[in-house]
Amino acid sequence: MSVVHDGTVALSKGYGETSFDGAAVTATETPVQTGSVSKLITFTAAMGLVDRDEIDPDVDVTEYLESVSIPDAYDEPITLAHLATHTPGFEIRARNDTVSDRNHRQPLEEAVGSYQPARIHPPGELKGYTNYAAALTGQLVADVSGSSFEAYARREIFDPLGMDRSTFAPTPDHLDPDTRDALATELPWHSNVPPASGFWSTGADMARFMLAHLEGGRTDSGRMLSEAATEEMHRQWFTPHEKLGGMAFGFFERTRDDVRLLTHSGEGPAYGSQLVLVPELDLGLFVSFQGRQTGNAVGSFRDAFLERYVPTGDEALTPDGRPERADELEGTYRALQIYESTTYEKLLLSTYSSDREVWIEDDGTLVMDTGSVSRWVEIEPLVFRRVDGQRTLVFHEEGGEITALSIGGAGSAYVPISRLDDVTVQARLAIGASIVALSGVLGWPLAAAVRRYRGVARSSAGPARRARLAAGAAGGLLFGFVAAFVVAALFTSILDGPSLIDRPPRGFGLVFGLSIAGTVATLAAAGYAVLAWREKFWTLAARLHYTAVVGSLAVLVWVFRYWNLLWP
């Protein structure tokens, strides 16, 4: 942990022991994972190029990128300003962000150029937090500077500030080889996009970084940015609404009463880190908990620290009647990037990020449930403040309809979803449809085998036989896809290679041939269902059952399509 105040390091100290070698934690030597706090180094590096007029933050980044192209999707170009404020309109990219083995880590150019995320929203309109924005910025820095991103960061930030224990290497450079190996074994994954999530540092080095940001871009050791560029980096660059805290250049904005904070957090399965700057008070905090059970420790510590040094008033807001458009606001909301995701990671992302349930109580209070409940009061049409007065929520509308909501400090905008979009509802649909489909896919062959065993002859030729073959093939292919997908995931895990999320193995896309073929077979079975009713070549009960089986197969195809499982 480090605290800086009035241009000096007020506290820099470690507590406890490391899990990988049992050594006492110190602020000067013990490496800490910063996770997404890495992005602050990356955007500081990019601001250095802006400072020297080598990049215009409002010009199309394709003017500067040499090694990576960006797909065209909208008339508006993506700029560095969009990347630094998480408003380029990319979907979340889970693939290739991490690797389970550090030896599988790719060069940045390859990691950024592979599995490029789709552009799902016009740039500059709504916030959508993604590692890809920072990773692409890192490659932009490399292309413009003519050196690797890490070399640039070391030359322009680490060396001038004396951050000699900071690195974007897979494991910290200053550790001896045995300790590095022990640490690598302890880690569940490694960043494959270091500018977004691969920065290692120490409490003491992070104190130097905070001091530089608070003292006009420099410390007693040296300078990383001009004073003007530092101020430019800290100003508000984007907000979806004038009442909302938005984004500085890489920093999230928050306020406590009228005091503005610049923050960024980073967390993973074995760590949690947080950096907070309070420019008005010349105050900075960096805290990091390392280990498998960090829980809410970082957030709790941050809140306690701010409550003591940046206190807020105690008066709670109360509603003044029911919101004018209360009924339109109620419902379920999902992160924009997840809702519009185009990849098969959509299901994983949906289970990782909770939907937001919104309803209005009788007294006019808006309640939001994300696993924990928060309460909000309308302060003007479609603008709400949390009852403690410390965060703001805004509903967006277009053509008189509610299209999204944004929360100050949140990483993404949220869009309203229907009942059919609910993960639980879809799971129930899939289970029910599977049971009905299996009653035909398995039931028909089983019934035929029983008849043969009993010596009961029944002819099933022509269209009737082909109809059941089509439906049986459709079910077999669709269920076969699920089985193949699971086997591929287990196989890559057993081999200790890149996972389906890290980096799918070569040839994995062939698995989707099963779901595509299953869809085609389902369409054929649907045609036979129409023929069966027209020709009446079964009993009424048999036709009803066949239709139910085909309908269930169609439901499964729809579920597959919803979760992007029909195409690799």
C-alpha angles and dihedrals in degrees: 000000000000133000124189125190136169093359097308138090104257095182136001114169144141128219133201130358133299117256094219100055107003093240121148112266114246131181093229103047113017111097118227129194110235097185111186092005080082087079090070090061090047096050091043087055090049091049088055089062090047088050090057093045092246092122130032105212091211097052125095106274090222085074087068106028112095104168103038131048126207120220117244113242109139137030092244114081124228113249135190087255089060092049093049092051097041092243103118091110098241122151117238111277112210096166116090096005093108140021128204093220122044089219089067093058112123131216108271094248091056094043092051095042095051123082093001112201120245121252103241102168137032111267121257098025110087133012119250114172114217138158089226093072092060094039090053089047089054090054089046089055090049094049095047096042095044092228136086116283093244092050090052093049091050094046098044104030116012100043097044091049096041093244093154095155094055124099147152091218117123089255128012115284097218095062121093115252095257092051091047090052091048091050092047090052090052094054119090091207144356129226115257091188104051097181087062103038114348104089119127120192144144133245091255094050092049089052088058091049092050092047091053091053092047097043101054099277100309146077131196087276098056149297131283099175137012116257090249092051091049091053089046091052091053099049120096110273099174142011127163089217135017091239094054130085104239137174134308116196097305095333126102115231123228133166133209104199100311097336114107120220129195112207147167132178135195129194142168140161092288106031148025126203135179136185121193127180123191102189094181090059095034086237132140136179131193118180130170132180116197124197142068095283107049092131112162094335096116095048093044092050092047092050092048091049093050093045089058101041102026101031123184134210119271099222111119122215118240127198122255097212133308119322113260094240098031097139092053092053098053119096143067123312129195131194108273095231093051095045091052096036114141099198136078089253088078093097093048091049091048092055092045096051116051121228117239118241112204128190139155120237124218093262091055098259114143111224124200121193120195096153087297121056126237128183127216138189125210111242096174133354109309092352119107134182123206110252091252088055095235105109136037131216124197130191115213122214136193124185090356093303128111106247105170147343129228127199123203109252095013120126098227144028115244128224128204115257133197128241090260090059091061113114093221092050091049092048090053091047091050093048093047093046091048092054093050093044092050090052086070103028091052100017098060096053090042092051090048091051091051091050092050091048090053092044093241108149120212122170116222109175139143121013094353092058093043090049093058091042090055093049092043091050091049092052093044092051095046094046089041090057091054091049093047091048092052092045091050090051092049092043094055090046093051091049089051089231131131110308126232088265097042096048122327114237120256111278094022090123089068088072088070088063086078094057092044092050089045090055092051091049090049090055089051091049090051089055090052090050089059090047092049092058093044096047095031092215092158135045117272091256091050092049091049091050093047091049090050091051092049091046090052091050088052090052090052091050089051091050090048090050092048091055093043095248097135096074132033 
